[in-house]
Amino acid sequence: MVTLTLEEAQHSLNSLAERALRGETVFIRIEGTEELLSLQSVAPDLPPNYLAECYGPEEVADEEYLAGFAPKGLAT
């Protein structure tokens, strides 16, 4: 595990991404705030329809409804 400031992370994003892909969790501290970002790899071999098997139609409908209120054009 490694913890960096945002400025440090911006200068070494390629190596941080490689570390995350190897399974290491990377934390990025936003100076002057309580905010802490994490960079980690997501398993690439999720089974087909994984989310549909985990969540029912009501949960999916709720998420889609709430997503309609999210700011447009921002990655989460």
NORVEN-V44203 format. One record per pair of residues at least 24 apart in sequence whose ideal C-beta (glycine too) atoms are under 10 Angstrom apart, sorted by the first residue. I is the first residue (numbers start at 1). GAP is how many residues later the second one is. Records with the same first field share a line. If there is no record, write none. Layout:
# NORVEN-V44203
I->GAP ; GAP
This chain:
# NORVEN-V44203
1->24 ; 25 ; 26 ; 37
2->24 ; 25 ; 26 ; 37
3->24 ; 25 ; 26 ; 33 ; 35
4->24 ; 25 ; 33 ; 35
5->24 ; 25 ; 26
6->24 ; 25 ; 27 ; 29 ; 31
7->24
9->28 ; 30
13->26
17->24
